[in-house]
Amino acid sequence: MTPVDLNFRNNVQGDLFSRGFPKINETYSFFSIIASKEKEFTQNLAVLEKSGQISHLTKVLADWKTVDSRPQGAIIDVSNALIAFSMKGLEKIQAGLGGTGLQLASLKESDPAFDAGMKTDSPAFLNDPPVTEWDPLFRHAIHGLLKVAG
């Protein structure tokens, strides 16, 4: 198995293999990719990735070193962001890319719960209420989540 390059922002987002983002506040924005706009979304996603605004693990670990070296209670100016996708969101991105570059078939096989989605998995296995009782926001297709913290 090839080791993960922690400096390469495509490999490991910063909130996953650390203590999370150093933060006082954070905001979550759920989104859906508009039908017929998959290609445009995918192109804009590539621009976002190249911008460096999505935090990779190396940045988050450096931020934690800065936070840990400050006197307790001192506030520093630091911000981080991540973007995550549901299986339906990855399918939209794949449609925007064309082809099979994301290898979704192997992901569906290796993680059937992720493939099924929260509407199928959560009520049965997490003791959640029926989908009909969920907040209306979560009853329609959610393709992704943008998290910003600072």
N, C-alpha and C positions, 0 to 999 in steps of 0.2 A: 504494500500500500504506500502510495506517495505521501510524504508528510505535507501538512497544510502550511502554506506560506502565510503567516499571520500579517505580513505587510501588504499583501495583495487584497485590495478592498472587495474584490469579487468573491473571495473565499470565505471570510468570516466577518460577519457584522459585529460591531463592538459590544452590543448588549447581550450577546449570547454566551460567550465563554469568559465572563468576568463577573465582577460584583454588580453588573448592570451599569447604566450610565450614572455618573455622579450628577445629582440633581436636587433641586428644591421643588421644582415644578416640572410637569410633563403634560403633553397634550397628545391625544390619539385622534386621528381622523381616518374613518373608514371610507372606502370609496368603491365605486363600480366603474368598470370600463364600458363606455357607451358602445353599443352594437354599431358596427361599421367603422369605428374609430380605432380599432386594434392596431393597425399599422402606425397611425399617428402617435398613439400612446407609446408604442414600443420605441419609436424614434426619439420621443421626448424622454423616455426612461434612459436611453443610452446617453443622452446629453446630461441628465441628472447624475448618472454614474460617473461620467468623466469630470463632473464639476468638483468632486471631492466632498460634497455635502452629506453624503451617506457615510457614517462613521465606521471605520474598520477597527479591529481589535487593538492594533498598535496605538492608535490615537487615544482610545478609551483608557488603556493601561497608563499611558503617559499623563492623561488628565487625572487619573487617580493618584499618581505619584505627586503631582502638583497639589492636589487637595490634601493628601496625607502629610505633606511637608508644611502646610500652613497651620497657624495656631488654631486650636479648636474653636469653632464658631465663625471663623473668618469666611467670608463669601468671596469666591473668585468667579471671574467671567469665563464660563465654559459652556459650550452647547454641543449637542450630538443629535443625530437623527438616524432612523432606520426605516426601511420599507420592507414589508412582508406581504406574501401573496397566498391566497387560498388556491386549491387545485383549479377551481374555475377561473381564477385570475391568471394562473400559469397557462391554462388553455387559451385564454384570450391573447396572452403575449405570444404564445406559439403561433396562433393564427396571424398575428401581426408580423411575425418573423417569416412565416412560411416554412415548410419542411418539417423536420423532426429534431431539430438541434437541441431542444431541452430534454429529450429522452423521457417524455412523460410516461410512456408505457412501463418503463422500469420503475419509476416512482410509484405508479398506481399499484404495481405488483408488490413492491417492498413496503408500502405503507397504505393498506386498504382503508384505514380509518381516516387518514388525511384525504384520500380520494373520495370517500363517501361524504365528507363534509360534516359540519357541526349539527345540521338539522337531522341527519341520520344517526350520528354517533352520540351526541350529547344527551338526549333524553333517556336513552337506554342505559348508557354506561356511567353517566355522571349524576344521575338522579335529578336532572333538570326538569323543569315543568314542560308540559307539551308545547310544541312550537306555536300553537295557536295562542298561547299565553305570553309569548316573548314580546319584548318591545318591538314595535313595527319595523324599526331600523334593521333588525336582525332577521326579519322574515324574508327579505329579498336577497338576491345574490350579492354577497360581499366579495369583491375580487382582491382587495388588499387593505393594508393598514399602513399609515404613515405615523411614526412616533417621533416627536421632537421633545427634547428634554434639556434643561439647563439649570 
